Amino acid sequence: MQRLYTGSISITSKKDGYVRVTELEHEGAIFVDHSHLHTALHGDIVEVELLGKKKNVKGEDEMYGTVTKIIERGKKGYAGVLEEENGMFFLVPDDKRMYTDIIIPNNKRNDADVGMKVVVNITDWTDAKKSPIGEVSVVLGKPGDNDAEMLAYALERGFSDKHQDKVVNEATEIKSRGITEEDKKDRRDFRSIPTFTIDPVDAQDFDDAISFKKLENAKDGNRYEIGIHIADVSFYVKPGMHLDEEAISRQTSVYLVDRCIPMLPEVLSNDLCSLVQGQDRLVMSAVFEIDEDGKIYNEWYGRSLINSHRRYTYEDAQKTLDEKKGDFYEELNTLNTIAKKLTQARFDNGALSLETDEVKFKLDEKGVPVDVYVKERGDTHKLIEEFMLMANKNVSKFITKKQEEKNGEGKAICIYRIHDKPDADRMHELDLYIRGLGYTVRFMDGLIPSQDLNNLLKKMGDRPEKPLLQVHITRSMAKAIYSTKNIGHYGLAFDYYSNFTSPIRRYPDVLTHRLLMRVLEGDYPEESERGIYEKLCAQASRREKEASDAERGSIKYKQVEYMSYRIGQEFDGMVTGVSEWGIYVEENKSKCEGMIRLRDLGDDFYNYDQKGMRVFGERTGVEYKIGTPVKIKVKNANLDLRMIDYSLVI
């Protein structure tokens, strides 16, 4: 049996580790006790030697092993507070899964004072019996300050809020040149066709615009020319440039609660590349001749020129649809009609219907959250989403088919966004979760059919536990990643899918644009290039996760901060999970999740029933399970631990 495996390690509160590896996903993770971590930290990619199996504390068989090599550190740095004791300086990390302090030599403090919030890079750590040595890379400020706390999440993961000088200089030079008449040559001109953008009210970078023209003389019903126009970032950012090198390093923009840390300098992302209203802009376009049912008759791809006639917010566009009047109402209404049919066609083909809640904050001038709410998704959100999906799918198919015509099936090189089928064990866990909610679904070939999940979500209507199920379904799925090897996208039920529509904020989209142009020009990529693209895909997948971790961390911090100003206040909540320690409860409006300890549930002795997914009182018989509505009071909000404690209001 194979002894050495590679995987990501997770560190528990007891300072032990679990390594999950693809080859053993049906058998669980490999347990590594603290003495065998050999300097491995949470999130690291490690090589682990499988030593055997033994019984764990629950009496279950469990694989165990030892870390033999650190392949890649999970974090680029560690944020925390600089402390001093007996003349020795050290970092107390914010991340409680970081099980050791980091020693900071006096000459590596970077002028940071004791008590300041800093980011530290580990410079030397080969002996697990000793503390790691590090140096202060960034002094953030006072703990608790909004800028210090928010930036820490990005900087820990290697996303600097500042671009290198050589990158800014390069971008500034491009911006100063502007768009010349030479740049506009040999581009299809859409400037006279109604064109608009629809984005969030606070958006600064506009990646995409839609043009709409009703075609005359259609013989069999109405037909339309719909153009999806995307900022032509690849025209400005070329291989070998400093801009390109940094974009490769970043791979993505990072959206924290209160700011965006852009992949490209703002003179490009928010200005020259952004499809602002009333300005000529260079774009890459996917143009479709389409009927009212969403059937495509013709397609065209290439470099174009647009001038957006209207910058819509989602709310403005929705108002136009609702009131049936205003700029481009007819165009919006027709697009909305087609989008709904495209959506239904996806679901009929097996796509999953998942809309998870997006938490938004209202902050005061100091960054303190004064309100938390869930962002509403109207028809205009779904309209844009559907046409972006259409462009992504068809561009991916076009790039693939053109190469296969020349090189044969399976020989195409494209940056696919792939999504594998779910793991059977996760499907089983999802089934148990659904049963805990009081519903049943079918199992077919180890999977719950997507149609059954869609029907269940539809059946639940506006029930408060529906968002919980949507989150749980999402977590039970495989993670979508980038690859040059196409297996399709399970969640969308697409055979071909690539990211094409957001090159200002995602590097894989830039690569897709470059590949599209190469195919259009007959310069097909060679098989010898696949390794380079595959490495870029792996890096993009990894950086995407790191950005997502930073974003989620900033949201959790603000949720805890929000509740820290509301100690003693009462709210309505819902049970989101149960455990042997207590029940997890989510406040209905803000989605702030916290725990009610078993001892705070009332005058009874409460037991945890793992099989029944419930906590119940021995004397009263009162039970709490997922979806149970409860009245709660904020007992404590610990910003250091990022934890909220609730108590039950009887």
PyMOL commands that set and color helices and strands:
alter all, ss='L'
color gray80, all
select helices_A, chain A and resi 22-24+34-36+106-108+146-155+165-177+181-184+233-236+242-250+266-272+314-323+329-348+379-407+424-436+450-460+466-476+507-520+527-564+598-600
alter helices_A, ss='H'
color red, helices_A
select strands_A, chain A and resi 4-11+17-20+30-32+45-55+61-72+78-85+88-93+102-104+117-124+133-141+188-189+195-199+208-215+223-231+254-255+260-261+280-291+296-307+310-313+359-363+369-374+416-418+481-483+570-578+582-587+593-597+606-609+614-617+623-625+629-638+643-648
alter strands_A, ss='S'
color yellow, strands_A
deselect
rebuild
show_as cartoon
